[in-house]
Amino acid sequence: MNEAFNKMKEITESLKEQKMETRKQAQGENEDFKKFMTQLEELKSLSKPQIGGVTNNQFNNQQFKPRNDLPPFSQRHIPYAPAQKIPKPYVKYHYCIEERHSVNRCNYLFDDQNKKWVRRQGGGFLFPNWKRVPTDGKIAPKKLVEYFSKEKEELTKKMKEDEAK
């Protein structure tokens, strides 16, 4: 028990010594900081420009001479022209070739996609068998999709009738 007590005493004494050393270091750093701040204040006072007897308030309150080379404001003010209405060009959406349609608002494309007659991929359209819908600008892809889908429906009806017989 005495050994443990002695060891504890040694540890506490070493901790006290470490605290004292850190306090001394902090005081030394504190003194260095004070020296630094005084030197900084001296530098600041040297770097301030010396104005010959004119304070900032006096300088700001001086009256400046008007510029004679500019006409009065009312003569140099040019009112803005009224906003012009620029007609929007009619954009034809390339799926249905109808005006004022866009990719997001074309009902024909939406319906055909729901019927699984066509798929969109990038800027083009694909049939359900993943073949690209040919577009040359003369015939709307919508018409081609309708033609092939109706043809496919007719074929499936015929096949079902043949199977039923």
C-alpha positions as CSV (number, residue, x, y, z in Angstrom):
1,M,0.0,0.0,0.0
2,N,2.9,2.3,0.8
3,E,4.4,1.6,-2.6
4,A,1.2,2.5,-4.4
5,F,0.8,5.7,-2.3
6,N,4.4,6.7,-3.0
7,K,3.9,6.1,-6.7
8,M,0.7,8.2,-6.7
9,K,2.6,11.0,-4.9
10,E,5.4,10.9,-7.5
11,I,2.9,11.1,-10.4
12,T,1.0,14.1,-8.8
13,E,4.3,15.9,-8.2
14,S,5.4,15.4,-11.8
15,L,2.0,16.6,-13.0
16,K,2.3,19.7,-10.9
17,E,5.8,20.4,-12.3
18,Q,4.5,20.0,-15.8
19,K,1.7,22.5,-15.1
20,M,4.2,25.0,-13.7
21,E,6.4,24.6,-16.8
22,T,3.5,25.2,-19.1
23,R,2.4,28.3,-17.2
24,K,5.9,29.7,-17.4
25,Q,5.9,29.0,-21.2
26,A,2.5,30.7,-21.5
27,Q,3.8,33.8,-19.6
28,G,6.8,33.9,-21.8
29,E,4.6,33.7,-24.9
30,N,2.3,36.3,-23.5
31,E,5.3,38.7,-23.0
32,D,6.4,37.9,-26.6
33,F,2.9,38.7,-27.8
34,K,2.9,42.0,-25.9
35,K,6.2,43.0,-27.5
36,F,4.9,42.0,-31.0
37,M,1.7,44.1,-30.5
38,T,3.7,47.2,-29.4
39,Q,5.9,46.9,-32.5
40,L,2.9,46.5,-34.7
41,E,1.3,49.7,-33.3
42,E,4.6,51.6,-34.0
43,L,4.5,50.3,-37.6
44,K,0.9,51.4,-38.0
45,S,1.6,54.8,-36.7
46,L,4.5,55.2,-39.1
47,S,2.5,54.1,-42.1
48,K,-0.4,56.6,-41.6
49,P,-0.2,59.4,-44.2
50,Q,0.3,62.8,-42.7
51,I,-2.3,65.3,-44.1
52,G,-1.2,68.8,-43.9
53,G,-3.8,70.2,-41.5
54,V,-6.8,68.9,-43.4
55,T,-9.1,66.4,-41.6
56,N,-11.3,64.0,-43.4
57,N,-14.5,65.9,-42.6
58,Q,-13.0,69.1,-44.1
59,F,-11.9,67.3,-47.2
60,N,-15.4,65.6,-47.6
61,N,-17.2,68.9,-47.2
62,Q,-15.4,70.7,-50.0
63,Q,-17.5,72.1,-52.9
64,F,-16.4,70.8,-56.3
65,K,-16.7,72.8,-59.4
66,P,-19.5,71.6,-61.8
67,R,-18.4,70.0,-65.1
68,N,-19.3,72.4,-67.9
69,D,-18.6,70.0,-70.7
70,L,-21.8,68.0,-70.0
71,P,-25.3,69.2,-70.7
72,P,-27.9,69.3,-68.0
73,F,-29.4,66.0,-67.0
74,S,-32.7,66.6,-68.7
75,Q,-31.0,67.1,-72.0
76,R,-28.7,64.1,-71.8
77,H,-31.4,61.6,-70.5
78,I,-32.6,59.4,-73.3
79,P,-35.8,57.5,-72.5
80,Y,-35.8,53.8,-73.4
81,A,-37.8,52.6,-76.3
82,P,-40.9,50.5,-75.5
83,A,-40.4,46.8,-75.4
84,Q,-40.9,45.3,-78.8
85,K,-42.9,42.1,-79.2
86,I,-40.9,39.7,-81.2
87,P,-43.1,37.0,-82.8
88,K,-42.0,33.5,-81.8
89,P,-41.1,31.2,-84.7
90,Y,-43.4,28.2,-85.1
91,V,-41.5,25.2,-84.2
92,K,-42.7,21.9,-85.6
93,Y,-42.1,18.9,-83.4
94,H,-40.5,16.2,-85.5
95,Y,-42.6,13.3,-84.2
96,C,-46.0,14.5,-85.3
97,I,-44.9,17.6,-87.4
98,E,-47.5,19.8,-85.8
99,E,-46.9,23.3,-84.6
100,R,-46.5,24.3,-81.0
101,H,-45.6,20.8,-79.8
102,S,-42.6,19.8,-77.8
103,V,-41.0,16.6,-76.7
104,N,-42.6,16.9,-73.3
105,R,-46.1,17.9,-74.4
106,C,-46.8,15.9,-77.6
107,N,-49.9,13.9,-76.8
108,Y,-49.5,11.7,-79.9
109,L,-46.0,10.5,-78.7
110,F,-47.3,10.0,-75.2
111,D,-50.3,7.9,-76.4
112,D,-48.1,5.8,-78.8
113,Q,-45.6,5.2,-76.0
114,N,-48.4,4.0,-73.7
115,K,-49.6,1.6,-76.5
116,K,-46.0,0.4,-76.8
117,W,-45.8,1.2,-80.5
118,V,-42.7,3.4,-80.1
119,R,-39.9,4.2,-77.8
120,R,-37.7,7.3,-77.4
121,Q,-34.0,7.1,-77.5
122,G,-32.0,10.3,-77.5
123,G,-33.3,12.4,-80.4
124,G,-34.7,9.5,-82.3
125,F,-37.5,7.0,-82.1
126,L,-37.5,3.2,-82.0
127,F,-40.0,0.5,-82.9
128,P,-40.8,-2.1,-80.3
129,N,-38.3,-4.4,-82.0
130,W,-35.6,-1.8,-81.3
131,K,-35.2,-0.8,-84.9
132,R,-34.9,2.9,-85.6
133,V,-37.8,4.7,-87.1
134,P,-36.6,6.2,-90.4
135,T,-37.0,10.0,-90.5
136,D,-36.3,12.1,-93.6
137,G,-38.3,15.2,-92.7
138,K,-41.0,14.6,-95.3
139,I,-43.0,11.9,-93.6
140,A,-43.8,12.2,-89.9
141,P,-42.5,9.4,-87.8
142,K,-46.0,9.3,-86.2
143,K,-47.5,8.2,-89.5
144,L,-44.9,5.4,-90.0
145,V,-45.5,4.2,-86.4
146,E,-49.3,4.1,-87.0
147,Y,-48.9,2.4,-90.3
148,F,-46.7,-0.4,-89.0
149,S,-48.6,-0.8,-85.7
150,K,-51.9,-1.1,-87.6
151,E,-50.3,-3.6,-90.0
152,K,-49.0,-5.6,-87.0
153,E,-52.5,-5.6,-85.4
154,E,-54.1,-6.8,-88.6
155,L,-51.5,-9.6,-88.9
156,T,-52.1,-10.7,-85.2
157,K,-55.9,-10.7,-85.8
158,K,-55.4,-12.9,-88.9
159,M,-53.1,-15.3,-87.0
160,K,-55.6,-15.6,-84.1
161,E,-58.4,-16.3,-86.6
162,D,-56.3,-18.9,-88.3
163,E,-55.5,-20.5,-85.0
164,A,-59.2,-20.5,-84.0
165,K,-60.1,-22.4,-87.2
